[in-house]
Amino acid sequence: MSITKSFFTLCTIAFLCYSCKDTASKPPIKSEETPTAVAAQPQSISFTVDGMTCAIGCAKTIETKLSQTKGVQKATVDFAQKLAKVQFDAAILTSEDLVKAVESTGDGTTYKVSDVKTIK
């Protein structure tokens, strides 16, 4: 019986010691957001993308590739309208660079860009 009481007492003490940690003195955890660089020469374009067969595979793949391109601020691809809109830094990229990025996605022959327009 004394072993049971000793075990119970030890467990209670251990529980109290570890459950009463002071977390108020710790600094708050900051989120790991990457700040978006301000474009030196902001420009927006839109263009038609032919050859997409689905929203999740094709359109999302193109959107991801454009978004990960250095100098691109924002990229969206609408599968239903076959339309891509890209905001980018003209000091780093040209519209031709973006067209090449889209047309080289996948096997390099699937997607064709046309009707490139500057958005004002």
Backbone as a chain_set.jsonl record, in Angstrom:
{"seq": "MSITKSFFTLCTIAFLCYSCKDTASKPPIKSEETPTAVAAQPQSISFTVDGMTCAIGCAKTIETKLSQTKGVQKATVDFAQKLAKVQFDAAILTSEDLVKAVESTGDGTTYKVSDVKTIK", "coords": {"N": [[0.812, -1.179, 0.0], [1.976, 1.22, 0.717], [3.741, 1.64, -1.361], [2.055, 2.193, -3.472], [0.9, 4.606, -2.589], [3.204, 6.187, -2.515], [3.962, 6.155, -5.216], [1.711, 7.399, -6.372], [1.886, 9.934, -5.143], [4.354, 10.836, -6.125], [3.758, 10.95, -8.872], [1.786, 12.945, -8.836], [3.24, 15.183, -7.934], [5.11, 15.413, -10.003], [3.374, 15.974, -12.126], [2.327, 18.474, -11.317], [4.657, 20.02, -11.305], [5.436, 20.092, -14.009], [3.181, 21.047, -15.338], [2.743, 23.658, -14.645], [4.21, 25.639, -15.994], [5.653, 28.808, -16.674], [4.585, 30.742, -19.168], [4.186, 33.328, -19.838], [6.342, 35.069, -19.84], [7.771, 34.589, -22.116], [8.708, 35.706, -25.377], [6.396, 36.597, -28.014], [5.772, 34.386, -30.757], [6.928, 35.05, -33.953], [5.51, 35.253, -37.205], [6.653, 33.64, -40.172], [6.75, 35.336, -42.58], [7.535, 36.282, -45.86], [8.63, 39.326, -46.936], [7.202, 41.179, -49.62], [8.941, 42.401, -52.316], [9.128, 45.746, -53.455], [8.228, 46.764, -56.641], [10.43, 48.196, -58.979], [9.83, 49.175, -61.496], [6.785, 48.853, -61.973], [4.564, 46.771, -63.808], [1.774, 45.5, -65.642], [0.428, 42.753, -67.372], [-1.718, 40.954, -69.633], [-2.613, 37.848, -71.115], [-3.57, 35.365, -73.545], [-3.756, 31.877, -73.027], [-3.332, 29.049, -74.759], [-4.022, 25.53, -75.027], [-4.353, 24.491, -72.517], [-5.804, 21.949, -70.525], [-7.05, 21.447, -68.134], [-8.078, 22.839, -64.934], [-6.806, 22.393, -62.479], [-4.419, 20.986, -62.973], [-3.058, 22.046, -65.41], [-3.568, 24.969, -65.517], [-2.972, 25.718, -62.854], [-0.329, 24.853, -62.65], [0.974, 26.522, -64.516], [0.416, 29.005, -63.355], [1.788, 28.729, -60.914], [4.445, 28.474, -61.84], [4.826, 30.984, -63.045], [4.45, 32.647, -60.79], [6.644, 31.97, -59.241], [8.723, 33.006, -60.631], [11.449, 35.17, -60.714], [10.949, 38.534, -60.026], [8.277, 38.654, -60.596], [5.347, 39.881, -59.252], [2.668, 39.164, -58.824], [0.619, 36.547, -60.056], [-2.033, 35.241, -61.939], [-4.039, 32.671, -63.278], [-6.707, 31.984, -65.293], [-8.561, 29.295, -66.009], [-11.04, 28.812, -67.323], [-11.457, 31.099, -68.909], [-9.145, 31.055, -70.313], [-7.095, 32.821, -69.695], [-4.334, 34.694, -68.584], [-3.037, 36.773, -66.049], [-0.531, 38.973, -65.137], [1.447, 40.634, -62.784], [4.37, 42.425, -62.701], [7.889, 43.305, -62.328], [9.192, 45.503, -64.465], [11.795, 46.244, -64.661], [13.229, 44.016, -64.195], [12.142, 41.881, -65.659], [10.78, 41.095, -68.937], [7.864, 41.212, -71.059], [8.196, 39.281, -72.96], [9.877, 37.469, -71.682], [8.11, 36.353, -69.853], [6.264, 35.145, -71.552], [7.927, 33.189, -72.696], [8.427, 31.699, -70.395], [5.908, 30.58, -69.848], [5.388, 29.12, -72.209], [7.433, 27.268, -72.088], [6.718, 25.64, -70.065], [5.8, 22.423, -68.836], [6.044, 20.067, -71.393], [7.114, 21.781, -73.208], [5.904, 22.2, -75.627], [3.185, 22.206, -75.391], [1.69, 24.464, -74.445], [0.597, 27.553, -75.763], [1.057, 30.993, -76.178], [-0.823, 33.922, -76.768], [-2.113, 37.097, -77.933], [-1.04, 39.216, -76.246], [-1.351, 41.763, -73.917], [-0.904, 44.994, -72.535], [-1.841, 45.987, -69.315], [-3.446, 48.744, -68.012]], "CA": [[0.0, 0.0, 0.0], [2.839, 2.401, 0.778], [4.321, 1.814, -2.694], [1.015, 2.834, -4.266], [0.82, 5.994, -2.144], [4.427, 6.858, -2.944], [3.869, 6.307, -6.66], [0.686, 8.419, -6.617], [2.434, 11.217, -4.706], [5.394, 11.194, -7.086], [3.082, 11.332, -10.118], [1.122, 14.227, -8.601], [4.281, 16.211, -7.877], [5.641, 15.558, -11.357], [2.334, 16.641, -12.909], [2.269, 19.876, -10.914], [5.892, 20.697, -11.712], [5.494, 20.28, -15.453], [1.988, 21.698, -15.873], [2.687, 25.055, -14.213], [5.28, 26.417, -16.604], [5.323, 30.198, -16.918], [4.772, 31.068, -20.576], [3.935, 34.753, -20.031], [7.592, 35.807, -20.017], [8.356, 34.285, -23.419], [8.253, 36.625, -26.425], [5.494, 35.943, -28.961], [6.395, 33.802, -31.945], [6.631, 35.832, -35.141], [5.283, 34.427, -38.386], [7.76, 33.649, -41.129], [6.294, 35.864, -43.852], [8.56, 36.912, -46.667], [8.099, 40.577, -47.451], [7.209, 41.303, -51.058], [9.746, 43.537, -52.741], [8.413, 46.737, -54.245], [8.729, 46.778, -58.01], [11.02, 49.462, -59.409], [9.032, 49.586, -62.653], [5.651, 47.927, -62.007], [3.834, 46.646, -65.059], [0.826, 44.389, -65.656], [0.024, 42.301, -68.701], [-2.611, 39.801, -69.713], [-2.453, 37.132, -72.37], [-4.332, 34.135, -73.717], [-2.944, 30.663, -73.001], [-4.01, 27.923, -75.411], [-3.429, 24.221, -74.766], [-4.685, 24.01, -71.173], [-6.9, 20.981, -70.538], [-7.696, 21.374, -66.824], [-7.785, 23.966, -64.04], [-5.917, 22.024, -61.382], [-3.104, 20.609, -63.478], [-2.45, 22.995, -66.347], [-3.638, 26.371, -65.093], [-2.259, 25.881, -61.58], [1.09, 24.678, -62.931], [1.436, 27.747, -65.166], [0.347, 30.061, -62.342], [2.887, 28.512, -59.973], [5.722, 28.79, -62.503], [4.908, 32.436, -63.175], [4.582, 33.234, -59.453], [7.979, 31.688, -58.723], [9.701, 33.675, -61.473], [11.99, 36.363, -60.057], [10.44, 39.779, -60.597], [6.815, 38.605, -60.669], [4.687, 40.266, -58.011], [1.439, 38.367, -58.705], [0.207, 35.895, -61.296], [-3.258, 34.455, -61.867], [-4.404, 32.018, -64.534], [-8.115, 31.577, -65.3], [-8.696, 28.212, -66.981], [-12.277, 28.967, -68.094], [-11.284, 32.171, -69.9], [-7.828, 30.863, -70.939], [-6.485, 34.125, -69.532], [-3.347, 34.876, -67.529], [-2.731, 38.16, -65.701], [0.726, 38.979, -64.395], [2.027, 41.902, -62.338], [5.802, 42.15, -62.592], [8.823, 44.421, -62.33], [9.745, 45.626, -65.817], [13.244, 46.425, -64.561], [13.824, 42.681, -64.091], [11.573, 40.999, -66.684], [10.009, 41.653, -70.046], [6.711, 40.367, -71.367], [8.715, 38.137, -73.728], [10.373, 36.498, -70.706], [6.945, 35.675, -69.283], [5.746, 34.276, -72.613], [8.842, 32.038, -72.769], [8.233, 30.883, -69.192], [4.669, 29.812, -70.01], [5.514, 28.17, -73.318], [8.387, 26.213, -71.74], [6.123, 24.816, -69.012], [5.419, 21.089, -69.31], [7.002, 19.498, -72.349], [7.639, 22.846, -74.052], [5.122, 22.367, -76.859], [1.762, 22.114, -75.076], [1.037, 25.753, -74.219], [0.912, 28.64, -76.691], [0.601, 32.295, -75.696], [-1.19, 34.878, -77.81], [-2.878, 38.268, -77.519], [-0.397, 39.851, -75.085], [-1.81, 43.145, -73.768], [-0.505, 45.722, -71.327], [-2.981, 46.446, -68.52], [-3.145, 50.05, -67.413]], "C": [[0.863, 1.254, 0.0], [3.511, 2.666, -0.571], [3.318, 2.533, -3.587], [0.885, 4.304, -3.889], [2.045, 6.781, -2.607], [4.406, 7.13, -4.45], [2.874, 7.408, -7.019], [1.205, 9.815, -6.243], [3.487, 11.715, -5.684], [4.782, 11.652, -8.408], [2.405, 12.694, -9.977], [2.132, 15.369, -8.583], [4.861, 16.473, -9.276], [4.65, 16.302, -12.25], [2.294, 18.132, -12.593], [3.51, 20.651, -11.358], [5.91, 21.011, -13.207], [4.291, 21.006, -16.022], [1.922, 23.17, -15.535], [3.829, 25.886, -14.781], [4.788, 27.831, -16.887], [5.624, 30.523, -18.381], [4.565, 32.549, -20.846], [5.215, 35.532, -20.313], [8.247, 35.553, -21.376], [7.848, 35.288, -24.459], [7.331, 35.889, -27.4], [6.254, 35.46, -30.194], [5.957, 34.613, -33.152], [6.443, 34.892, -36.315], [6.422, 34.631, -39.367], [7.266, 34.118, -42.495], [7.453, 36.531, -44.575], [7.992, 38.208, -47.216], [8.221, 40.626, -48.968], [7.986, 42.557, -51.429], [8.898, 44.47, -53.598], [9.058, 46.796, -55.622], [9.258, 48.16, -58.368], [10.231, 50.04, -60.579], [7.839, 48.641, -62.779], [4.923, 47.957, -63.351], [2.909, 45.449, -64.952], [0.491, 44.044, -67.101], [-0.999, 41.185, -68.555], [-2.375, 39.139, -71.063], [-3.287, 35.86, -72.35], [-3.372, 32.958, -73.734], [-3.773, 29.536, -73.613], [-3.272, 26.637, -75.077], [-3.715, 23.684, -73.376], [-5.883, 23.062, -71.262], [-7.605, 20.852, -69.184], [-7.249, 22.534, -65.94], [-6.738, 23.614, -62.998], [-4.515, 21.685, -61.887], [-2.459, 21.707, -64.303], [-2.408, 24.421, -65.811], [-2.85, 26.611, -63.814], [-0.751, 25.743, -61.778], [1.683, 25.941, -63.559], [1.467, 28.894, -64.159], [1.499, 29.951, -61.337], [4.227, 28.881, -60.599], [5.888, 30.294, -62.653], [5.156, 33.09, -61.818], [5.979, 33.056, -58.884], [9.085, 32.33, -59.552], [10.152, 34.964, -60.792], [11.515, 37.613, -60.796], [8.935, 39.81, -60.724], [6.233, 38.917, -59.298], [3.454, 39.401, -57.763], [1.096, 37.786, -60.068], [-1.064, 35.107, -61.044], [-3.559, 33.895, -63.252], [-5.832, 31.519, -64.396], [-8.305, 30.543, -66.408], [-9.903, 28.424, -67.89], [-12.136, 30.015, -69.2], [-9.983, 32.035, -70.694], [-7.002, 32.136, -70.85], [-5.513, 34.137, -68.363], [-3.131, 36.369, -67.329], [-1.51, 38.142, -64.798], [1.12, 40.417, -64.062], [3.497, 41.624, -62.09], [6.605, 43.437, -62.611], [9.496, 44.458, -63.697], [11.246, 45.891, -65.806], [13.967, 45.082, -64.536], [13.409, 41.789, -65.258], [10.976, 41.797, -67.83], [8.814, 40.738, -70.279], [7.137, 39.138, -72.169], [9.261, 37.052, -72.8], [9.224, 35.689, -70.122], [6.317, 34.726, -70.302], [6.611, 33.022, -72.729], [8.655, 31.117, -71.567], [6.991, 30.014, -69.326], [4.838, 28.744, -71.079], [6.518, 27.054, -73.038], [7.864, 25.303, -70.626], [5.672, 23.484, -69.606], [6.478, 20.557, -70.254], [7.561, 20.537, -73.318], [6.88, 23.064, -75.333], [3.618, 22.42, -76.606], [1.069, 23.471, -75.044], [1.542, 26.804, -75.201], [0.277, 29.922, -76.178], [0.286, 33.184, -76.891], [-1.895, 36.068, -77.167], [-2.331, 38.922, -76.245], [-0.79, 41.322, -75.066], [-1.285, 43.739, -72.478], [-1.758, 46.226, -70.627], [-2.58, 47.767, -67.884], [-3.95, 50.284, -66.19]], "O": [[0.52, 2.244, -0.647], [3.818, 3.816, -0.884], [3.701, 3.396, -4.378], [0.77, 5.16, -4.766], [1.919, 7.925, -3.043], [4.789, 8.211, -4.897], [3.158, 8.252, -7.87], [0.97, 10.775, -6.977], [3.504, 12.895, -6.031], [5.238, 12.632, -8.998], [2.448, 13.507, -10.9], [1.881, 16.421, -9.171], [5.069, 17.621, -9.667], [5.045, 17.16, -13.039], [2.233, 18.959, -13.503], [3.41, 21.815, -11.745], [6.355, 22.084, -13.612], [4.386, 21.544, -17.125], [1.093, 23.879, -16.106], [4.355, 26.759, -14.09], [3.642, 28.027, -17.291], [6.787, 30.572, -18.782], [4.75, 32.991, -21.979], [5.162, 36.569, -20.973], [9.194, 36.252, -21.738], [6.68, 35.675, -24.422], [7.473, 34.68, -27.588], [7.248, 36.057, -30.607], [4.765, 34.84, -33.357], [7.118, 33.868, -36.42], [7.07, 35.677, -39.378], [7.354, 33.371, -43.469], [8.247, 37.253, -43.973], [6.967, 38.188, -47.898], [9.215, 40.173, -49.535], [7.716, 43.642, -50.913], [8.052, 44.021, -54.372], [10.28, 46.87, -55.746], [8.612, 49.172, -58.094], [9.994, 51.246, -60.644], [7.866, 47.723, -63.599], [4.702, 49.015, -63.94], [3.219, 44.485, -64.252], [0.297, 44.924, -67.939], [-1.125, 40.561, -67.502], [-1.986, 39.793, -72.03], [-3.656, 35.349, -71.293], [-2.315, 33.013, -74.361], [-4.788, 29.125, -73.053], [-2.058, 26.64, -74.871], [-3.364, 22.544, -73.073], [-6.849, 23.33, -71.977], [-8.653, 20.212, -69.099], [-6.195, 23.132, -66.158], [-5.882, 24.434, -62.668], [-3.527, 22.075, -61.265], [-1.416, 22.238, -63.923], [-1.335, 25.007, -65.669], [-2.135, 27.607, -63.705], [0.022, 26.451, -61.133], [2.769, 26.376, -63.176], [2.428, 29.662, -64.113], [2.105, 30.954, -60.961], [5.053, 29.531, -59.958], [6.972, 30.825, -62.415], [5.987, 33.992, -61.71], [6.451, 33.902, -58.124], [10.262, 32.211, -59.21], [9.323, 35.757, -60.346], [11.658, 37.733, -62.013], [8.358, 40.877, -60.939], [6.59, 38.284, -58.304], [3.215, 38.957, -56.64], [1.259, 38.441, -61.098], [-1.167, 34.386, -60.051], [-3.357, 34.564, -64.265], [-6.14, 30.732, -63.501], [-8.222, 30.867, -67.592], [-9.802, 28.235, -69.102], [-12.646, 29.826, -70.304], [-9.739, 32.797, -71.63], [-6.298, 32.498, -71.792], [-5.83, 33.648, -67.279], [-3.052, 37.135, -68.289], [-1.455, 37.395, -63.82], [1.127, 41.294, -64.925], [3.842, 40.698, -61.356], [6.075, 44.517, -62.874], [10.268, 43.566, -64.046], [11.9, 45.774, -66.842], [15.164, 45.007, -64.817], [14.223, 41.031, -65.786], [10.706, 42.993, -67.716], [8.763, 39.623, -69.758], [6.515, 38.081, -72.071], [9.13, 35.861, -73.086], [9.348, 34.482, -69.919], [5.888, 33.628, -69.948], [6.086, 31.915, -72.846], [8.716, 29.895, -71.703], [7.014, 28.84, -68.958], [4.47, 27.588, -70.87], [6.466, 26.004, -73.678], [8.502, 24.307, -70.287], [5.215, 23.43, -70.748], [7.67, 20.592, -69.948], [8.394, 20.207, -74.161], [7.166, 24.011, -76.065], [2.852, 22.66, -77.539], [-0.036, 23.608, -75.568], [2.743, 26.93, -75.441], [-0.892, 29.939, -75.792], [1.012, 33.204, -77.884], [-2.23, 36.031, -75.983], [-3.071, 39.15, -75.289], [-0.598, 42.042, -76.045], [-1.228, 43.063, -71.45], [-2.634, 46.819, -71.256], [-1.508, 47.887, -67.291], [-3.824, 51.333, -65.559]]}, "num_chains": 1, "name": "protein.A"}
